[in-house]
Amino acid sequence: MSLEFSLSEQVVLVTGGGRGIGSAICAQFAASGAHVVVNYSRSAAASEALVSEIIGRGGSAEALCFDVSDPDAVDEGIKGIVARHGRLDVLVNNAGVAIDGLLARTKVDDWKRTIDINLSGVFYCSKAVSRQMMKQRSGAIINISSVIGETGNAGQVAYSASKSGLFGLTKSLARELGSRGVTVNAVTPGYITTDMTSGMGEDATRSLLEKVPLGRLGQPEDIAGVVLFLASPYARYMTGQIVGVNGGMAM
Ligand SMILES: NC(=O)c1ccc[n+]([C@@H]2O[C@H](COP(=O)([O-])OP(=O)(O)OC[C@H]3O[C@@H](n4cnc5c(N)ncnc54)[C@H](OP(=O)(O)O)[C@@H]3O)[C@@H](O)[C@H]2O)c1
C-alpha cells in the first residue's frame, strides 16, 4: 500500500504486536516509516522475529515485554519508551483474549481474566500514554474492539462485555483528550483469520460467511490498513468513533 504521508519520527506502541492482527499492524506502521514498539506477554520469539523482519526491510522496531493486565508493568514499560525515544505518538490497544463458553459454564476466573486483559488493560495503557500525549499536545489512541461488542454472541458473554466496554472508554476519553490534540477511536473487526479464530469448524465458517456480504473472512492486513488510516493525518478530524471493519457482517 503506498500512501502520501510518512510517519517517520513517530513512535508507535502496539500491544500484543507479536502475532495475529497486532503483527500486521506493526508491519504496516513500520512500512510507513514509524518506529514500532512490539509489545508481547508470551510470544517473545515471534516478536523478536517480527522486529528482525522489519529491520531487515529497512524499518525500525523493538520488542518490549509487559502484561497489559499488570498496571505497574504497563507504567514501567511505557515510561521506558518515553525515556528512550522522548515521545510516544500512537497507542494501538490490540492485546486481547477470547475465553468462550456459555454463561453457565463461564468460570468467574475466566470472566475476570477477560475483563482484566481486554478492558482494564486498555485503561492502564491509555492512562500511561495519555500523560505524554497531553504534554506533546498530539497523539492517537486506537482500541481494537470487536463486532461481537456491537452484536453480542451466544457463548461470548465475557468477551462481548469487555469489547462493548471499550465503546464507553473510547468515547469518554475522546471527549477528555480532544482539546489536547489527541484522537481516540475504536475499530470493530469482524471474523479475521488468526489463532483466535483458528478453532472454528468448517460448518461454523460456512454459516458465518452467509452473513458476510463480502463473502470471505477478513485478513489481519484488512484491519491494519484502517488502523494506520486512523493514526494518519487523513483522520485528524475523527475522534470518538467506532469503525466497523467486518465485510458488511454488521451494518
Ligand atoms: N481474530 C478475530 O476474528 C478478531 C475479531 C474481532 C476482534 N479481534 C481482536 O483483535 C485483537 C487481536 O486478536 P487476534 O485475532 O490477533 O488474536 P491472537 O492471534 O490470539 O493474538 C492475541 C494477541 O494478544 C496478545 N495478548 C494477550 N494477552 C496479553 C497480555 N496480557 N498482555 C499483552 N499481550 C497480550 C498476545 O500476545 P502474547 O502471545 O505475547 O501473549 C497476542 O499478540 C484482540 O483484541 C481481539 O479481541 C479479533
The ligand as an SDF file (V2000), in Angstrom:
LIG
                    3D

 48 52  0  0  0  0  0  0  0  0999 V2000
   -9.4400  -12.5580   15.0710 N   0  0  0  0  0  0  0  0  0  0  0  0
  -10.6490  -12.0330   15.0730 C   0  0  0  0  0  0  0  0  0  0  0  0
  -11.5570  -12.5110   14.3890 O   0  0  0  0  0  0  0  0  0  0  0  0
  -10.9450  -10.8140   15.8910 C   0  0  0  0  0  0  0  0  0  0  0  0
  -12.1930  -10.2080   15.7250 C   0  0  0  0  0  0  0  0  0  0  0  0
  -12.5120   -9.0730   16.4480 C   0  0  0  0  0  0  0  0  0  0  0  0
  -11.6030   -8.5470   17.3330 C   0  0  0  0  0  0  0  0  0  0  0  0
  -10.3960   -9.1540   17.4940 N   0  0  0  0  0  0  0  0  0  0  0  0
   -9.4690   -8.5450   18.4560 C   0  0  0  0  0  0  0  0  0  0  0  0
   -8.2430   -8.2490   17.8260 O   0  0  0  0  0  0  0  0  0  0  0  0
   -7.1760   -8.3230   18.7710 C   0  0  0  0  0  0  0  0  0  0  0  0
   -6.0940   -9.2500   18.2570 C   0  0  0  0  0  0  0  0  0  0  0  0
   -6.6810  -10.5210   18.0750 O   0  0  0  0  0  0  0  0  0  0  0  0
   -6.0100  -11.6830   17.1900 P   0  0  0  0  0  0  0  0  0  0  0  0
   -7.0960  -12.2850   16.3860 O   0  0  0  0  0  0  0  0  0  0  0  0
   -4.7810  -11.1940   16.5320 O   0  0  0  0  0  0  0  0  0  0  0  0
   -5.6890  -12.7060   18.3630 O   0  0  0  0  0  0  0  0  0  0  0  0
   -4.4330  -13.6500   18.6420 P   0  0  0  0  0  0  0  0  0  0  0  0
   -3.8420  -14.0950   17.3660 O   0  0  0  0  0  0  0  0  0  0  0  0
   -4.9340  -14.6410   19.6190 O   0  0  0  0  0  0  0  0  0  0  0  0
   -3.4140  -12.6460   19.3530 O   0  0  0  0  0  0  0  0  0  0  0  0
   -3.6940  -12.0830   20.5980 C   0  0  0  0  0  0  0  0  0  0  0  0
   -2.6080  -11.0960   20.9290 C   0  0  0  0  0  0  0  0  0  0  0  0
   -2.8960  -10.5230   22.2120 O   0  0  0  0  0  0  0  0  0  0  0  0
   -1.7250  -10.5890   23.0000 C   0  0  0  0  0  0  0  0  0  0  0  0
   -2.0350  -10.6810   24.4090 N   0  0  0  0  0  0  0  0  0  0  0  0
   -2.9320  -11.4970   25.0310 C   0  0  0  0  0  0  0  0  0  0  0  0
   -2.9080  -11.3100   26.3580 N   0  0  0  0  0  0  0  0  0  0  0  0
   -1.9680  -10.3420   26.5860 C   0  0  0  0  0  0  0  0  0  0  0  0
   -1.4980   -9.6950   27.7540 C   0  0  0  0  0  0  0  0  0  0  0  0
   -1.9790   -9.9910   28.9590 N   0  0  0  0  0  0  0  0  0  0  0  0
   -0.5340   -8.7380   27.6270 N   0  0  0  0  0  0  0  0  0  0  0  0
   -0.0370   -8.4090   26.3920 C   0  0  0  0  0  0  0  0  0  0  0  0
   -0.4610   -9.0020   25.2530 N   0  0  0  0  0  0  0  0  0  0  0  0
   -1.4100   -9.9440   25.3420 C   0  0  0  0  0  0  0  0  0  0  0  0
   -0.9830  -11.8060   22.5120 C   0  0  0  0  0  0  0  0  0  0  0  0
    0.3850  -11.6780   22.8360 O   0  0  0  0  0  0  0  0  0  0  0  0
    1.2020  -12.8760   23.5890 P   0  0  0  0  0  0  0  0  0  0  0  0
    1.0900  -14.0820   22.6880 O   0  0  0  0  0  0  0  0  0  0  0  0
    2.5650  -12.3260   23.6990 O   0  0  0  0  0  0  0  0  0  0  0  0
    0.5220  -13.0620   24.9100 O   0  0  0  0  0  0  0  0  0  0  0  0
   -1.2450  -11.7470   21.0140 C   0  0  0  0  0  0  0  0  0  0  0  0
   -0.2860  -10.9360   20.3770 O   0  0  0  0  0  0  0  0  0  0  0  0
   -7.8130   -8.8070   20.0880 C   0  0  0  0  0  0  0  0  0  0  0  0
   -8.0990   -7.7120   20.9180 O   0  0  0  0  0  0  0  0  0  0  0  0
   -9.1090   -9.4480   19.6060 C   0  0  0  0  0  0  0  0  0  0  0  0
  -10.0880   -9.4670   20.6150 O   0  0  0  0  0  0  0  0  0  0  0  0
  -10.0490  -10.2690   16.8020 C   0  0  0  0  0  0  0  0  0  0  0  0
  1  2  1  0
  2  3  2  0
  2  4  1  0
  4  5  1  0
  4 48  2  0
  5  6  2  0
  6  7  1  0
  7  8  2  0
  8  9  1  0
  8 48  1  0
  9 10  1  0
  9 46  1  0
 10 11  1  0
 11 12  1  0
 11 44  1  0
 12 13  1  0
 13 14  1  0
 14 15  2  0
 14 16  1  0
 14 17  1  0
 17 18  1  0
 18 19  2  0
 18 20  1  0
 18 21  1  0
 21 22  1  0
 22 23  1  0
 23 24  1  0
 23 42  1  0
 24 25  1  0
 25 26  1  0
 25 36  1  0
 26 27  1  0
 26 35  1  0
 27 28  2  0
 28 29  1  0
 29 30  1  0
 29 35  2  0
 30 31  1  0
 30 32  2  0
 32 33  1  0
 33 34  2  0
 34 35  1  0
 36 37  1  0
 36 42  1  0
 37 38  1  0
 38 39  2  0
 38 40  1  0
 38 41  1  0
 42 43  1  0
 44 45  1  0
 44 46  1  0
 46 47  1  0
M  CHG  2   8   1  16  -1
M  END
$$$$
